[in-house]
Amino acid sequence: MAEITDLKKIPEYQEKSIISRILLKNSGGNVTCFAFGEGESLSEHTTPYDAFILILEGNAEIKIADEIFHLKEYETIILPANIPHAVKAISNFKMILAMIKSKSQ
C-alpha cells in the first residue's frame, strides 16, 4: 500500500537516543530512517551486504575500516559489505540507510 512519509517529522529526535523507522523491508533488503541525538553512535560492526547512507540533515562521522569521513546534509556514502564501519552523530542528524542483499545471500 502506498504511503507518504514526512522525514522531517518521522522519526523525531530524542535526546541521548537513536530512533529508527523501517520504511521498506523485503527479501532484497531494507530502507530505514534514523534520527541520532548529538553524540550518539553505532559501534563498529560489519554486515554481509552493501549499504547506502544519505544524510538528510545534520552532521555525521562515518568510519569505514580505518578511514573517517565527515558527512553533511545531502551527502552520501557506500558502506562496503564485510568491512568494519561505525556511525557517530556530530550534531543531531537524520539519515536514510538502504541495505541491499546480493542474489547469492
N, C-alpha and C positions, 0 to 999 in steps of 0.2 A: 504494500500500500504506500502510495506517495505521501510524503510529509515534508513540510517546510520547517527547518530548524534555524533559529536565530543564534548564531555562535557568539554574538556579543553578550547574550544573556545566559546561555547554557553551554557548559556548566559555569556556575557562578564561583568566584574566588571565595575561599575560606582561609583565614589566617592560619598559618602553620599546617597547611594541608595540601594534598594533591587530590583533585577531584577529576573523575573521568566520566565520560558518557559514550557508550558504544553507539555509533551512527549506522554501521553496517557490519554484519558478520555472516560469512558463509564459508563453504569449503575452500574457496580460493584465497581467503584471508579476512582481514577486518580493517575498519576505519574507526578510529576513536579520537574524540576531542578531549584534551586535558587542560585543566586550569591549575597552575602551580602557584602557591603562595611564595613570596620572596624568600629566598634561602633554602627552599625545599629542593630535594633531589631524588633521583632514582640512582641507586648504587650501580657500579659496574656489573654488567652481565652480558650474556650472548644470547642470540636467538638463531634458530636454524634456517631463517629466511631473511631476505632483504626487507628493509623498512624505509619509508619515506617520511620525512618530517617537514611540515610547513608551519612556520611561526606566524600566528595570527596577530598577536600583539605582545609587547614587552620585549625582554631580552633574556637570552638563554646561553648557557655554556654547554657545548656538546663535546664530549671526549670520545674519540674513536681510536682504539689502540692507545698509543702514547701521544696523539696529536689533539690539541684543544682548538675548538672553533667557537667564535662568538657570533651568534646569530641574532638578528633583529627582525621586526615586523616584515612579513612578506618574503623572507629568505627561506631557502630550502636546503636540505642536505639528505644524502642517502647513507643509511647505516648498512654496511655490507653484512651478509649472513656470516655467522660464526666468528665475527670479530668483536672483541670486547668493546662496549660503549657505556657511557653514563650521561645523565642529563642533570643540569643544575639551573635553578632559577636565579638569575642575577637581579631581576625585579619580578613582580607579578607577571606571569606570561601565560599565554594560551598557545597550544599547538594542535595540529592535526597529525596523527600518526597513522599511516597506512602500511599494514604488513601484508606482503604478498607471498603466498606459498608457491613453490615451484610445482610443476606437474609430477615430479618424482617424489614428492613428500606426502 
